Amino acid sequence: MILGVEDVAAVLAVPLLPGPTFLPLFELEPVILEKLDEKELAIYSNCVLFFLFLSFYRLMDCYIEPSLTEPGVKYFMKETLKQCQEKKIKFYYFWANIGFFALFISILASLLVWKQKTKKTKEEKIEDRVKQRKYILEKIQHLQEKKKKEQNMIITNLPKFESEFELMHKKYYQI
């Protein structure tokens, strides 16, 4: 029969409640001690020593750390400070969000105003179209004149004579 901590506590009639307890050292009845082998006896003695240590530790714990406040005061103060921190964070986030929203609206408004001011009028749009058409027509005329010049240079429609040296230089300078 192996004894556990609960069994030893039951045999010794010691409650397993938190707080300081005094563990009386009772010997087990000789009939029970005779039934225990060496391992179970070692477990029993270790349990008794453990309960003695636990009782002493709980007893000394009450006297070692004197407290100037009631037990609930620390908890109350800690929870109150947590709530204050949460309120402070909510407050800062609220105003930060308001500020970012105002910044976003002001940037958006300034972009819209700038686009409105730089928008071209109907007259300016017409002038731009006229300039584009004029530019395209000038390019077409320039290409037509260039083509005419090439055709006028060759009156007889004979192929041009170009030496290999000239061809080589033309290819070299085209690159």
C-alpha positions in Angstrom: 0.0 0.0 0.0 1.6 3.3 -1.2 0.7 6.4 0.7 0.3 9.7 -1.0 0.2 13.3 0.3 -3.6 13.2 0.7 -3.4 9.9 2.6 -0.8 11.2 5.1 -2.9 14.3 5.6 -5.9 12.1 6.3 -4.0 9.9 8.7 -2.6 12.8 10.6 -6.0 14.6 10.5 -4.4 17.8 9.1 -6.6 20.0 6.9 -5.0 21.0 3.5 -6.2 24.6 3.7 -4.2 27.6 2.7 -2.7 29.7 5.5 -0.6 28.9 8.5 -1.2 25.5 10.1 0.5 23.8 12.9 1.2 20.2 12.1 1.2 18.0 15.2 3.7 15.1 15.0 1.7 12.0 15.7 3.1 8.6 15.3 1.1 6.1 13.3 -0.3 3.2 15.2 2.2 0.4 15.3 -0.1 -1.9 13.3 0.0 0.6 10.4 3.7 1.1 10.7 4.4 -2.6 10.6 2.5 -2.9 7.4 4.6 -0.3 5.6 7.7 -1.4 3.8 10.8 0.8 3.5 9.7 2.8 0.5 6.3 3.6 1.9 7.9 4.5 5.2 10.3 6.8 3.4 7.3 8.4 1.5 5.5 8.8 4.8 8.5 10.5 6.5 9.0 12.8 3.5 5.4 13.8 3.6 5.6 14.6 7.3 8.7 16.7 6.7 7.0 18.4 3.7 4.0 19.3 5.9 6.3 20.5 8.6 8.2 22.7 6.2 4.9 23.9 4.6 3.5 24.8 8.0 6.6 26.6 9.0 6.8 28.5 5.7 3.2 29.6 6.0 3.7 30.6 9.6 6.8 32.6 8.8 5.4 34.1 5.7 2.8 35.9 7.8 5.4 37.4 10.0 8.3 38.1 7.6 6.5 40.5 5.3 4.7 43.1 7.4 2.0 45.0 5.4 0.9 48.5 6.0 -2.1 48.2 3.8 -5.1 45.9 3.9 -5.0 43.0 1.4 -7.6 44.4 -0.9 -6.0 47.8 -1.1 -3.2 46.7 -3.4 -5.6 45.0 -5.8 -8.0 48.0 -5.7 -5.1 50.4 -6.5 -3.7 48.2 -9.3 -7.1 47.8 -11.0 -7.8 51.6 -10.6 -4.5 52.4 -12.2 -5.2 50.0 -15.0 -8.6 51.6 -15.7 -6.9 55.1 -15.6 -4.3 53.8 -18.1 -7.0 52.5 -20.4 -9.0 55.8 -20.2 -5.8 57.7 -21.0 -5.0 55.6 -24.0 -8.6 55.9 -25.3 -8.4 59.7 -24.8 -5.1 60.0 -26.7 -6.2 57.7 -29.5 -9.4 59.7 -29.8 -7.6 63.0 -30.3 -4.9 61.4 -32.5 -7.7 60.0 -34.7 -9.4 63.5 -34.8 -6.0 65.1 -35.7 -5.3 62.6 -38.5 -8.8 63.0 -39.9 -8.4 66.8 -39.9 -5.0 66.4 -41.6 -6.5 64.1 -44.3 -9.4 66.5 -44.9 -7.1 69.5 -45.2 -4.8 67.7 -47.7 -7.7 66.5 -49.7 -9.3 70.0 -49.8 -6.0 71.6 -50.8 -5.5 69.1 -53.6 -9.0 69.8 -54.9 -8.5 73.6 -54.7 -5.2 73.3 -56.5 -6.7 71.1 -59.3 -9.6 73.7 -59.6 -7.2 76.6 -59.9 -4.9 74.8 -62.4 -7.8 73.6 -64.6 -7.6 74.9 -68.1 -10.3 77.1 -69.5 -12.1 76.4 -72.7 -10.0 79.0 -74.6 -6.8 77.5 -73.4 -8.0 74.0 -74.4 -8.8 75.3 -77.9 -5.4 77.0 -78.1 -3.7 73.7 -77.2 -5.6 71.8 -79.9 -4.7 74.5 -82.5 -1.0 74.2 -81.5 -1.1 70.4 -81.7 -2.7 70.5 -85.2 -0.2 73.2 -86.3 2.7 71.1 -85.1 1.5 68.0 -86.9 0.9 69.9 -90.1 4.4 71.4 -90.0 5.9 68.0 -89.5 3.9 66.6 -92.5 5.0 69.6 -94.6 8.6 69.2 -93.6 8.6 65.5 -94.6 6.9 66.4 -97.9 9.6 69.0 -98.7 12.3 66.6 -97.8 10.9 64.0 -100.2 10.6 66.7 -102.9 14.3 67.7 -102.5 15.4 64.1 -102.9 13.3 63.7 -106.0 14.6 67.0 -107.5 18.2 66.1 -107.0 17.9 63.1 -109.2 16.7 64.6 -112.4 17.6 61.8 -114.7 16.4 59.1 -112.4 19.8 57.4 -112.6 21.0 55.7 -109.5 23.5 57.6 -107.5 27.0 56.5 -107.6 28.5 56.0 -104.3 31.9 54.4 -103.7 32.5 51.8 -101.1 34.3 54.3 -99.0 31.3 56.6 -98.8 28.9 53.7 -98.1 31.2 52.5 -95.3 31.3 56.0 -93.7 27.5 56.3 -94.0 27.0 53.0 -92.2 29.5 53.9 -89.6 27.9 57.2 -88.8 24.4 55.8 -88.7 25.2 53.7 -85.7 
